Amino acid sequence: MLKRMVARIRFGWAAGLGAAAMYVFDPQMGHRRRVRLRDQAMARIRRLERRAERHHRYAAGVAEGQRYVGRRLHAPADDRALADRIRSRLGPSLSHAHVTLNVVDSVVDLRGELDDVVEMENLVAKVRAVPGVESVVSFLHLPGHPAPNKEAAQRADRTAAARSGSVRDTARHNN
């Protein structure tokens, strides 16, 4: 029984190959059929190449996108747009009369006077939370206190004045 089944399968394969050979090598229509089969095979190869190229471009795009994972989305086109975004997001909590806002290379400088230290910290935290802000530099200070960027200069002035005063005193004692 098994031998008969194997023999039938072999006969089927041989008959199929014979029919394909007759189809392709027919003297009257064989040339046309061979050309058509060749064209179909070449078209299939071109489609496979295009599909592989599309897949390659997609994989390259995914890899490029992976480089940007974790970076901030919605970064504004320029610093002016970022400043506008900050002003619109903060609204009335950004007191325009007392606080000035400067943006350079996505770094925000806050300058001005506020009445409370907690209010200053909240403002800095709100500005830092705006998408596109890389960092915040705060020069905010309480009324009556010097701005943080002025303290070093004022300290240097006091030190220089103290030194020049001591130099004058020693010059008086020597004469």
ROFIMAR-950962 format. One record per atom (N, C-alpha, C): chain; atom name; x, y, z. Coordinates in steps of 0.05 Angstrom, whole numbers, plus 5000, padded with zeros to 4 digits. Each point is the difference from the previous one (the first is absolute). Layout:
! ROFIMAR-950962
+-------+------+------+------+------+
: kette : atom :   xx :   yy :   zz :
+-------+------+------+------+------+
:     A :   CA :    X :    Y :    Z :
...
+-------+------+------+------+------+
This chain:
! ROFIMAR-950962
+-------+------+------+------+------+
: kette : atom :   xx :   yy :   zz :
+-------+------+------+------+------+
:     A :    N : 5016 : 4977 : 5000 :
:     A :   CA : 4984 : 5023 : 5000 :
:     A :    C : 5017 : 5025 : 5000 :
:     A :    N : 5021 : 5001 : 5017 :
:     A :   CA : 5017 : 5023 : 5002 :
:     A :    C : 5016 : 5003 : 4974 :
:     A :    N : 5008 : 4978 : 4988 :
:     A :   CA : 5015 : 5001 : 4975 :
:     A :    C : 4983 : 5012 : 4978 :
:     A :    N : 4975 : 4993 : 4999 :
:     A :   CA : 4982 : 5011 : 4979 :
:     A :    C : 4996 : 5030 : 5004 :
:     A :    N : 4998 : 5009 : 5025 :
:     A :   CA : 4996 : 5028 : 5005 :
:     A :    C : 5025 : 5016 : 4992 :
:     A :    N : 5023 : 4989 : 5006 :
:     A :   CA : 5025 : 5014 : 4993 :
:     A :    C : 5003 : 5000 : 4970 :
:     A :    N : 4992 : 4979 : 4986 :
:     A :   CA : 5002 : 4998 : 4971 :
:     A :    C : 4981 : 5021 : 4988 :
:     A :    N : 4976 : 5003 : 5011 :
:     A :   CA : 4980 : 5019 : 4989 :
:     A :    C : 5011 : 5029 : 5004 :
:     A :    N : 5012 : 5005 : 5023 :
:     A :   CA : 5011 : 5027 : 5005 :
:     A :    C : 5022 : 5006 : 4980 :
:     A :    N : 5017 : 4981 : 4995 :
:     A :   CA : 5022 : 5004 : 4981 :
:     A :    C : 4989 : 5004 : 4972 :
:     A :    N : 4980 : 4984 : 4993 :
:     A :   CA : 4987 : 5003 : 4973 :
:     A :    C : 4988 : 5028 : 4998 :
:     A :    N : 4987 : 5009 : 5021 :
:     A :   CA : 4988 : 5027 : 4999 :
:     A :    C : 5021 : 5022 : 4996 :
:     A :    N : 5022 : 4997 : 5015 :
:     A :   CA : 5021 : 5020 : 4996 :
:     A :    C : 5012 : 4999 : 4972 :
:     A :    N : 5004 : 4976 : 4990 :
:     A :   CA : 5012 : 4997 : 4973 :
:     A :    C : 4980 : 5011 : 4980 :
:     A :    N : 4975 : 4995 : 5003 :
:     A :   CA : 4980 : 5010 : 4981 :
:     A :    C : 4999 : 5031 : 5001 :
:     A :    N : 5001 : 5011 : 5024 :
:     A :   CA : 5000 : 5029 : 5004 :
:     A :    C : 5024 : 5013 : 4987 :
:     A :    N : 5024 : 4988 : 5004 :
:     A :   CA : 5024 : 5011 : 4988 :
:     A :    C : 4999 : 4997 : 4969 :
:     A :    N : 4989 : 4978 : 4991 :
:     A :   CA : 4997 : 4997 : 4971 :
:     A :    C : 4982 : 5021 : 4988 :
:     A :    N : 4977 : 5005 : 5014 :
:     A :   CA : 4981 : 5019 : 4990 :
:     A :    C : 5012 : 5028 : 5000 :
:     A :    N : 5016 : 5007 : 5021 :
:     A :   CA : 5013 : 5026 : 5002 :
:     A :    C : 5020 : 5003 : 4978 :
:     A :    N : 5015 : 4978 : 4994 :
:     A :   CA : 5020 : 5001 : 4979 :
:     A :    C : 4986 : 5004 : 4973 :
:     A :    N : 4978 : 4986 : 4995 :
:     A :   CA : 4985 : 5003 : 4975 :
:     A :    C : 4990 : 5029 : 4998 :
:     A :    N : 4990 : 5011 : 5023 :
:     A :   CA : 4989 : 5027 : 5000 :
:     A :    C : 5022 : 5020 : 4992 :
:     A :    N : 5024 : 4997 : 5012 :
:     A :   CA : 5021 : 5020 : 4996 :
:     A :    C : 5015 : 4996 : 4974 :
:     A :    N : 5003 : 4974 : 4991 :
:     A :   CA : 5016 : 4995 : 4977 :
:     A :    C : 4983 : 4993 : 4975 :
:     A :    N : 4975 : 5008 : 5000 :
:     A :   CA : 4983 : 4996 : 4977 :
:     A :    C : 5011 : 5016 : 4977 :
:     A :    N : 5003 : 4987 : 4976 :
:     A :   CA : 5012 : 5014 : 4977 :
:     A :    C : 4984 : 5025 : 4991 :
:     A :    N : 4974 : 5000 : 5002 :
:     A :   CA : 4985 : 5022 : 4990 :
:     A :    C : 4997 : 5023 : 5021 :
:     A :    N : 4993 : 4994 : 5024 :
:     A :   CA : 4994 : 5020 : 5021 :
:     A :    C : 5022 : 5001 : 5022 :
:     A :    N : 5019 : 4983 : 4999 :
:     A :   CA : 5020 : 4997 : 5021 :
:     A :    C : 5016 : 5026 : 5005 :
:     A :    N : 5008 : 5013 : 4978 :
:     A :   CA : 5017 : 5024 : 5003 :
:     A :    C : 4984 : 5022 : 5015 :
:     A :    N : 4975 : 5004 : 4992 :
:     A :   CA : 4983 : 5020 : 5013 :
:     A :    C : 4996 : 4993 : 5029 :
:     A :    N : 4996 : 4975 : 5007 :
:     A :   CA : 4996 : 4992 : 5027 :
:     A :    C : 5025 : 5003 : 5017 :
:     A :    N : 5023 : 4994 : 4989 :
:     A :   CA : 5025 : 5003 : 5014 :
:     A :    C : 5006 : 5029 : 5006 :
:     A :    N : 4995 : 5018 : 4981 :
:     A :   CA : 5004 : 5028 : 5003 :
:     A :    C : 4981 : 5011 : 5022 :
:     A :    N : 4975 : 4991 : 4999 :
:     A :   CA : 4981 : 5009 : 5021 :
:     A :    C : 5008 : 4990 : 5027 :
:     A :    N : 5009 : 4975 : 5003 :
:     A :   CA : 5009 : 4989 : 5026 :
:     A :    C : 5025 : 5015 : 5010 :
:     A :    N : 5018 : 5006 : 4981 :
:     A :   CA : 5024 : 5016 : 5008 :
:     A :    C : 4992 : 5028 : 5010 :
:     A :    N : 4981 : 5013 : 4986 :
:     A :   CA : 4991 : 5027 : 5008 :
:     A :    C : 4986 : 4999 : 5027 :
:     A :    N : 4984 : 4979 : 5004 :
:     A :   CA : 4986 : 4998 : 5026 :
:     A :    C : 5020 : 4995 : 5023 :
:     A :    N : 5021 : 4983 : 4994 :
:     A :   CA : 5020 : 4995 : 5021 :
:     A :    C : 5016 : 5026 : 5006 :
:     A :    N : 5007 : 5015 : 4980 :
:     A :   CA : 5015 : 5025 : 5004 :
:     A :    C : 4982 : 5020 : 5015 :
:     A :    N : 4975 : 5001 : 4994 :
:     A :   CA : 4982 : 5019 : 5014 :
:     A :    C : 4998 : 4992 : 5030 :
:     A :    N : 4998 : 4974 : 5005 :
:     A :   CA : 4999 : 4990 : 5027 :
:     A :    C : 5026 : 5007 : 5015 :
:     A :    N : 5023 : 4998 : 4987 :
:     A :   CA : 5025 : 5007 : 5013 :
:     A :    C : 5001 : 5030 : 5006 :
:     A :    N : 4991 : 5016 : 4981 :
:     A :   CA : 4999 : 5029 : 5005 :
:     A :    C : 4982 : 5007 : 5023 :
:     A :    N : 4977 : 4987 : 5002 :
:     A :   CA : 4982 : 5005 : 5022 :
:     A :    C : 5012 : 4993 : 5027 :
:     A :    N : 5014 : 4977 : 5000 :
:     A :   CA : 5014 : 4991 : 5025 :
:     A :    C : 5022 : 5020 : 5007 :
:     A :    N : 5015 : 5010 : 4980 :
:     A :   CA : 5021 : 5020 : 5006 :
:     A :    C : 4988 : 5025 : 5011 :
:     A :    N : 4978 : 5010 : 4989 :
:     A :   CA : 4987 : 5024 : 5010 :
:     A :    C : 4989 : 4996 : 5028 :
:     A :    N : 4989 : 4977 : 5005 :
:     A :   CA : 4990 : 4994 : 5027 :
:     A :    C : 5023 : 4999 : 5020 :
:     A :    N : 5023 : 4988 : 4992 :
:     A :   CA : 5023 : 4999 : 5018 :
:     A :    C : 5011 : 5028 : 5005 :
:     A :    N : 5000 : 5017 : 4979 :
:     A :   CA : 5010 : 5027 : 5003 :
:     A :    C : 4981 : 5016 : 5018 :
:     A :    N : 4974 : 4997 : 4997 :
:     A :   CA : 4981 : 5013 : 5018 :
:     A :    C : 5004 : 4992 : 5029 :
:     A :    N : 5004 : 4974 : 5004 :
:     A :   CA : 5004 : 4989 : 5026 :
:     A :    C : 5026 : 5012 : 5012 :
:     A :    N : 5020 : 5002 : 4984 :
:     A :   CA : 5026 : 5011 : 5009 :
:     A :    C : 4996 : 5029 : 5007 :
:     A :    N : 4987 : 5016 : 4984 :
:     A :   CA : 4995 : 5029 : 5006 :
:     A :    C : 4984 : 5002 : 5026 :
:     A :    N : 4980 : 4984 : 5003 :
:     A :   CA : 4983 : 5000 : 5025 :
:     A :    C : 5017 : 4994 : 5024 :
:     A :    N : 5017 : 4979 : 4998 :
:     A :   CA : 5017 : 4993 : 5023 :
:     A :    C : 5020 : 5022 : 5006 :
:     A :    N : 5010 : 5014 : 4980 :
:     A :   CA : 5018 : 5022 : 5004 :
:     A :    C : 4986 : 5023 : 5014 :
:     A :    N : 4975 : 5005 : 4992 :
:     A :   CA : 4984 : 5021 : 5013 :
:     A :    C : 4994 : 4994 : 5029 :
:     A :    N : 4994 : 4975 : 5005 :
:     A :   CA : 4995 : 4992 : 5028 :
:     A :    C : 5025 : 5003 : 5017 :
:     A :    N : 5023 : 4992 : 4988 :
:     A :   CA : 5025 : 5003 : 5015 :
:     A :    C : 5006 : 5030 : 5005 :
:     A :    N : 4995 : 5017 : 4980 :
:     A :   CA : 5004 : 5029 : 5003 :
:     A :    C : 4981 : 5011 : 5022 :
:     A :    N : 4976 : 4990 : 5000 :
:     A :   CA : 4981 : 5009 : 5020 :
:     A :    C : 5008 : 4991 : 5028 :
:     A :    N : 5012 : 4977 : 5003 :
:     A :   CA : 5009 : 4990 : 5026 :
:     A :    C : 5022 : 5019 : 5011 :
:     A :    N : 5014 : 5014 : 4983 :
:     A :   CA : 5020 : 5019 : 5010 :
:     A :    C : 4987 : 5023 : 5015 :
:     A :    N : 4975 : 5006 : 4992 :
:     A :   CA : 4987 : 5023 : 5012 :
:     A :    C : 4981 : 4993 : 5022 :
:     A :    N : 4999 : 4975 : 5008 :
:     A :   CA : 4983 : 4992 : 5022 :
:     A :    C : 5010 : 5013 : 5025 :
:     A :    N : 4982 : 5012 : 5015 :
:     A :   CA : 5008 : 5013 : 5025 :
:     A :    C : 5005 : 5030 : 4996 :
:     A :    N : 5004 : 5008 : 4975 :
:     A :   CA : 5002 : 5029 : 4996 :
:     A :    C : 4973 : 5013 : 5001 :
:     A :    N : 5000 : 5025 : 5006 :
:     A :   CA : 4975 : 5014 : 5003 :
:     A :    C : 4986 : 5003 : 4972 :
:     A :    N : 4974 : 4995 : 5000 :
:     A :   CA : 4984 : 5003 : 4976 :
:     A :    C : 4989 : 5029 : 5001 :
:     A :    N : 4990 : 5008 : 4978 :
:     A :   CA : 4987 : 5026 : 4997 :
:     A :    C : 5020 : 5023 : 5006 :
:     A :    N : 5025 : 4997 : 4993 :
:     A :   CA : 5018 : 5022 : 5004 :
:     A :    C : 4993 : 5023 : 4981 :
:     A :    N : 5000 : 5024 : 5009 :
:     A :   CA : 4992 : 5022 : 4983 :
:     A :    C : 5021 : 5006 : 4979 :
:     A :    N : 4992 : 5014 : 4979 :
:     A :   CA : 5018 : 5005 : 4978 :
:     A :    C : 5023 : 5019 : 5008 :
:     A :    N : 4995 : 5018 : 5018 :
:     A :   CA : 5021 : 5018 : 5009 :
:     A :    C : 4995 : 5010 : 5028 :
:     A :    N : 5018 : 5016 : 5010 :
:     A :   CA : 4998 : 5009 : 5028 :
:     A :    C : 4976 : 5019 : 5004 :
:     A :    N : 4994 : 5016 : 4980 :
:     A :   CA : 4977 : 5018 : 5003 :
:     A :    C : 4974 : 4984 : 5003 :
:     A :    N : 4998 : 4978 : 4984 :
:     A :   CA : 4976 : 4983 : 5003 :
:     A :    C : 4999 : 4987 : 5027 :
:     A :    N : 5023 : 4992 : 5010 :
:     A :   CA : 5000 : 4988 : 5027 :
:     A :    C : 4992 : 5021 : 5021 :
:     A :    N : 5009 : 5024 : 4998 :
:     A :   CA : 4992 : 5021 : 5019 :
:     A :    C : 4970 : 5004 : 4999 :
:     A :    N : 4989 : 5001 : 4976 :
:     A :   CA : 4971 : 5003 : 4997 :
:     A :    C : 4985 : 4977 : 5012 :
:     A :    N : 5011 : 4976 : 4996 :
:     A :   CA : 4987 : 4976 : 5011 :
:     A :    C : 5000 : 5001 : 5031 :
:     A :    N : 5023 : 5009 : 5012 :
:     A :   CA : 5001 : 5002 : 5029 :
:     A :    C : 4980 : 5021 : 5010 :
:     A :    N : 4999 : 5023 : 4987 :
:     A :   CA : 4981 : 5021 : 5009 :
:     A :    C : 4971 : 4990 : 4998 :
:     A :    N : 4994 : 4986 : 4978 :
:     A :   CA : 4972 : 4991 : 4997 :
:     A :    C : 4994 : 4977 : 5020 :
:     A :    N : 5019 : 4983 : 5006 :
:     A :   CA : 4994 : 4978 : 5019 :
:     A :    C : 4998 : 5011 : 5029 :
:     A :    N : 5016 : 5019 : 5007 :
:     A :   CA : 5000 : 5010 : 5027 :
:     A :    C : 4978 : 5021 : 5005 :
:     A :    N : 4993 : 5015 : 4979 :
:     A :   CA : 4978 : 5019 : 5002 :
:     A :    C : 5004 : 5020 : 5023 :
:     A :    N : 4980 : 5003 : 5017 :
:     A :   CA : 5003 : 5020 : 5021 :
:     A :    C : 5020 : 4994 : 5022 :
:     A :    N : 5009 : 4975 : 5002 :
:     A :   CA : 5019 : 4993 : 5021 :
:     A :    C : 5028 : 5012 : 4994 :
:     A :    N : 5004 : 5009 : 4974 :
:     A :   CA : 5024 : 5014 : 4993 :
:     A :    C : 4994 : 5030 : 5000 :
:     A :    N : 5009 : 5013 : 5022 :
:     A :   CA : 4994 : 5028 : 5003 :
:     A :    C : 5019 : 5016 : 4982 :
:     A :    N : 4989 : 5010 : 4977 :
:     A :   CA : 5016 : 5014 : 4981 :
:     A :    C : 5012 : 5026 : 5010 :
:     A :    N : 4987 : 5012 : 5020 :
:     A :   CA : 5010 : 5025 : 5011 :
:     A :    C : 5024 : 4995 : 5018 :
:     A :    N : 5003 : 4977 : 5012 :
:     A :   CA : 5022 : 4996 : 5019 :
:     A :    C : 5021 : 4980 : 4990 :
:     A :    N : 4993 : 4984 : 4979 :
:     A :   CA : 5018 : 4979 : 4991 :
:     A :    C : 5005 : 5003 : 4970 :
:     A :    N : 5025 : 4999 : 4992 :
:     A :   CA : 5007 : 5000 : 4972 :
:     A :    C : 5009 : 4972 : 4993 :
:     A :    N : 4995 : 4992 : 4975 :
:     A :   CA : 5006 : 4973 : 4991 :
:     A :    C : 5018 : 5003 : 4975 :
:     A :    N : 5023 : 4988 : 5000 :
:     A :   CA : 5018 : 4999 : 4976 :
:     A :    C : 5005 : 4971 : 4994 :
:     A :    N : 5001 : 4993 : 4974 :
:     A :   CA : 5005 : 4973 : 4991 :
:     A :    C : 5023 : 5001 : 4980 :
:     A :    N : 5021 : 4984 : 5005 :
:     A :   CA : 5023 : 4998 : 4982 :
:     A :    C : 5007 : 4970 : 4998 :
:     A :    N : 4998 : 4989 : 4977 :
:     A :   CA : 5006 : 4971 : 4995 :
:     A :    C : 4984 : 4982 : 5019 :
:     A :    N : 4975 : 5006 : 5004 :
:     A :   CA : 4981 : 4984 : 5016 :
:     A :    C : 5007 : 5001 : 5030 :
:     A :    N : 5018 : 5019 : 5008 :
:     A :   CA : 5006 : 5004 : 5028 :
:     A :    C : 4985 : 5026 : 5008 :
:     A :    N : 4984 : 4998 : 5021 :
:     A :   CA : 4983 : 5023 : 5008 :
:     A :    C : 5013 : 5014 : 5024 :
:     A :    N : 5002 : 5027 : 4997 :
:     A :   CA : 5009 : 5017 : 5022 :
:     A :    C : 4976 : 5014 : 5012 :
:     A :    N : 4996 : 4998 : 5026 :
:     A :   CA : 4979 : 5015 : 5013 :
:     A :    C : 5013 : 5022 : 5017 :
:     A :    N : 4991 : 5024 : 4997 :
:     A :   CA : 5012 : 5023 : 5015 :
:     A :    C : 4977 : 5016 : 5012 :
:     A :    N : 5004 : 5009 : 5024 :
:     A :   CA : 4980 : 5018 : 5012 :
:     A :    C : 4996 : 4995 : 5029 :
:     A :    N : 4980 : 5015 : 5011 :
:     A :   CA : 4994 : 4998 : 5029 :
:     A :    C : 4974 : 4987 : 5004 :
:     A :    N : 4999 : 4982 : 5019 :
:     A :   CA : 4975 : 4988 : 5009 :
:     A :    C : 4999 : 5002 : 5031 :
:     A :    N : 4975 : 4999 : 5010 :
:     A :   CA : 4997 : 5005 : 5029 :
:     A :    C : 5006 : 4976 : 5018 :
:     A :    N : 5002 : 4977 : 4989 :
:     A :   CA : 5002 : 4976 : 5016 :
:     A :    C : 5019 : 4980 : 4988 :
:     A :    N : 5016 : 4986 : 5016 :
:     A :   CA : 5019 : 4980 : 4990 :
:     A :    C : 4985 : 4976 : 4988 :
:     A :    N : 4978 : 4992 : 5012 :
:     A :   CA : 4984 : 4978 : 4990 :
:     A :    C : 4988 : 5007 : 4972 :
:     A :    N : 4992 : 5025 : 4997 :
:     A :   CA : 4990 : 5009 : 4974 :
:     A :    C : 5022 : 4998 : 4979 :
:     A :    N : 5024 : 5007 : 5007 :
:     A :   CA : 5023 : 4998 : 4981 :
:     A :    C : 5005 : 4971 : 4992 :
:     A :    N : 5000 : 4982 : 5020 :
:     A :   CA : 5005 : 4972 : 4994 :
:     A :    C : 4977 : 4988 : 4983 :
:     A :    N : 4976 : 5008 : 5006 :
:     A :   CA : 4977 : 4990 : 4983 :
:     A :    C : 5002 : 5009 : 4972 :
:     A :    N : 5008 : 5026 : 4996 :
:     A :   CA : 5003 : 5011 : 4973 :
:     A :    C : 5021 : 4985 : 4985 :
:     A :    N : 5023 : 4995 : 5013 :
:     A :   CA : 5022 : 4985 : 4986 :
:     A :    C : 4991 : 4972 : 4993 :
:     A :    N : 4985 : 4987 : 5018 :
:     A :   CA : 4991 : 4973 : 4994 :
:     A :    C : 4980 : 4999 : 4977 :
:     A :    N : 4982 : 5020 : 4999 :
:     A :   CA : 4981 : 5001 : 4978 :
:     A :    C : 5014 : 5005 : 4973 :
:     A :    N : 5020 : 5018 : 5000 :
:     A :   CA : 5014 : 5006 : 4975 :
:     A :    C : 5016 : 4975 : 4991 :
:     A :    N : 5012 : 4986 : 5019 :
:     A :   CA : 5016 : 4976 : 4994 :
:     A :    C : 4982 : 4978 : 4988 :
:     A :    N : 4974 : 5000 : 5007 :
:     A :   CA : 4982 : 4979 : 4990 :
:     A :    C : 4989 : 5005 : 4972 :
:     A :    N : 5005 : 5023 : 4989 :
:     A :   CA : 4991 : 5006 : 4973 :
:     A :    C : 5017 : 4984 : 4980 :
:     A :    N : 4987 : 4986 : 4981 :
:     A :   CA : 5016 : 4985 : 4980 :
:     A :    C : 5017 : 5018 : 4983 :
:     A :    N : 5025 : 4992 : 4996 :
:     A :   CA : 5019 : 5015 : 4985 :
:     A :    C : 5021 : 5015 : 5017 :
:     A :    N : 4994 : 5003 : 5026 :
:     A :   CA : 5019 : 5014 : 5018 :
:     A :    C : 5021 : 4980 : 5008 :
:     A :    N : 5025 : 5007 : 4994 :
:     A :   CA : 5023 : 4983 : 5007 :
:     A :    C : 5007 : 5005 : 5030 :
:     A :    N : 5002 : 5025 : 5008 :
:     A :   CA : 5007 : 5006 : 5028 :
:     A :    C : 4990 : 5029 : 5006 :
:     A :    N : 4999 : 5006 : 5026 :
:     A :   CA : 4991 : 5026 : 5009 :
:     A :    C : 5021 : 5011 : 5018 :
:     A :    N : 5007 : 5025 : 4995 :
:     A :   CA : 5019 : 5015 : 5017 :
:     A :    C : 4984 : 5022 : 5014 :
:     A :    N : 4999 : 4999 : 5026 :
:     A :   CA : 4984 : 5019 : 5015 :
:     A :    C : 5017 : 5022 : 5012 :
:     A :    N : 4993 : 5025 : 4993 :
:     A :   CA : 5012 : 5023 : 5012 :
:     A :    C : 4978 : 5015 : 5015 :
:     A :    N : 4980 : 4985 : 5010 :
:     A :   CA : 4979 : 5012 : 5015 :
:     A :    C : 5010 : 5006 : 5029 :
:     A :    N : 4989 : 5021 : 5011 :
:     A :   CA : 5008 : 5007 : 5027 :
:     A :    C : 4977 : 5014 : 5014 :
:     A :    N : 5003 : 5003 : 5027 :
:     A :   CA : 4980 : 5013 : 5016 :
:     A :    C : 5004 : 5031 : 4999 :
:     A :    N : 4979 : 5015 : 5004 :
:     A :   CA : 5004 : 5029 : 5000 :
:     A :    C : 5019 : 5009 : 5022 :
:     A :    N : 5018 : 5018 : 4993 :
:     A :   CA : 5020 : 5009 : 5019 :
:     A :    C : 5025 : 4984 : 5001 :
:     A :    N : 5000 : 4977 : 4987 :
:     A :   CA : 5024 : 4983 : 4998 :
:     A :    C : 5012 : 5003 : 4972 :
:     A :    N : 5027 : 4998 : 4998 :
:     A :   CA : 5012 : 5002 : 4973 :
:     A :    C : 4994 : 4975 : 4984 :
:     A :    N : 4999 : 5003 : 4974 :
:     A :   CA : 4996 : 4977 : 4982 :
:     A :    C : 5024 : 4981 : 5003 :
:     A :    N : 4995 : 4974 : 4996 :
:     A :   CA : 5022 : 4981 : 5004 :
:     A :    C : 5024 : 5005 : 4982 :
:     A :    N : 4995 : 5011 : 4976 :
:     A :   CA : 5023 : 5005 : 4982 :
:     A :    C : 5015 : 5026 : 5009 :
:     A :    N : 4989 : 5015 : 5018 :
:     A :   CA : 5012 : 5025 : 5009 :
:     A :    C : 5016 : 4996 : 5026 :
:     A :    N : 4994 : 4979 : 5015 :
:     A :   CA : 5012 : 4996 : 5026 :
:     A :    C : 5030 : 4998 : 4999 :
:     A :    N : 5011 : 4985 : 4980 :
:     A :   CA : 5029 : 4997 : 4998 :
:     A :    C : 5013 : 5027 : 4994 :
:     A :    N : 4988 : 5015 : 4982 :
:     A :   CA : 5011 : 5026 : 4993 :
:     A :    C : 4999 : 5019 : 5024 :
:     A :    N : 4978 : 5000 : 5015 :
:     A :   CA : 4998 : 5018 : 5024 :
:     A :    C : 5020 : 4991 : 5021 :
:     A :    N : 5003 : 4974 : 5004 :
:     A :   CA : 5019 : 4990 : 5020 :
:     A :    C : 5029 : 5009 : 4992 :
:     A :    N : 5006 : 4998 : 4974 :
:     A :   CA : 5026 : 5008 : 4991 :
:     A :    C : 5005 : 5030 : 5004 :
:     A :    N : 4978 : 5016 : 4995 :
:     A :   CA : 5002 : 5029 : 5005 :
:     A :    C : 5006 : 5005 : 5030 :
:     A :    N : 4985 : 4986 : 5017 :
:     A :   CA : 5004 : 5005 : 5029 :
:     A :    C : 5028 : 4992 : 5009 :
:     A :    N : 5010 : 4977 : 4989 :
:     A :   CA : 5027 : 4991 : 5007 :
:     A :    C : 5020 : 5020 : 4990 :
:     A :    N : 4997 : 5010 : 4975 :
:     A :   CA : 5019 : 5019 : 4989 :
:     A :    C : 4999 : 5026 : 5016 :
:     A :    N : 4976 : 5008 : 5008 :
:     A :   CA : 4998 : 5025 : 5016 :
:     A :    C : 5013 : 4996 : 5027 :
:     A :    N : 4996 : 4977 : 5012 :
:     A :   CA : 5012 : 4995 : 5026 :
:     A :    C : 5031 : 4999 : 4997 :
:     A :    N : 5010 : 4989 : 4979 :
:     A :   CA : 5029 : 4999 : 4996 :
:     A :    C : 5011 : 5027 : 4995 :
:     A :    N : 4987 : 5015 : 4983 :
:     A :   CA : 5010 : 5027 : 4994 :
:     A :    C : 4999 : 5018 : 5025 :
:     A :    N : 4980 : 4996 : 5017 :
:     A :   CA : 4998 : 5014 : 5025 :
:     A :    C : 5022 : 4993 : 5019 :
:     A :    N : 5007 : 4974 : 5001 :
:     A :   CA : 5022 : 4992 : 5018 :
:     A :    C : 5027 : 5009 : 4988 :
:     A :    N : 5002 : 5002 : 4974 :
:     A :   CA : 5025 : 5010 : 4988 :
:     A :    C : 5003 : 5030 : 5007 :
:     A :    N : 4978 : 5015 : 4999 :
:     A :   CA : 5001 : 5028 : 5007 :
:     A :    C : 5008 : 5004 : 5029 :
:     A :    N : 4988 : 4982 : 5017 :
:     A :   CA : 5006 : 5003 : 5029 :
:     A :    C : 5030 : 4995 : 5005 :
:     A :    N : 5011 : 4979 : 4987 :
:     A :   CA : 5029 : 4994 : 5004 :
:     A :    C : 5017 : 5023 : 4989 :
:     A :    N : 4991 : 5012 : 4978 :
:     A :   CA : 5016 : 5022 : 4989 :
:     A :    C : 5000 : 5024 : 5018 :
:     A :    N : 4978 : 5005 : 5015 :
:     A :   CA : 4998 : 5022 : 5019 :
:     A :    C : 5019 : 4995 : 5023 :
:     A :    N : 5000 : 4975 : 5009 :
:     A :   CA : 5017 : 4994 : 5024 :
:     A :    C : 5029 : 5001 : 4993 :
:     A :    N : 5008 : 4994 : 4975 :
:     A :   CA : 5028 : 5001 : 4993 :
:     A :    C : 5010 : 5028 : 4997 :
:     A :    N : 4983 : 5020 : 4994 :
:     A :   CA : 5010 : 5027 : 4996 :
:     A :    C : 5001 : 5014 : 5026 :
+-------+------+------+------+------+
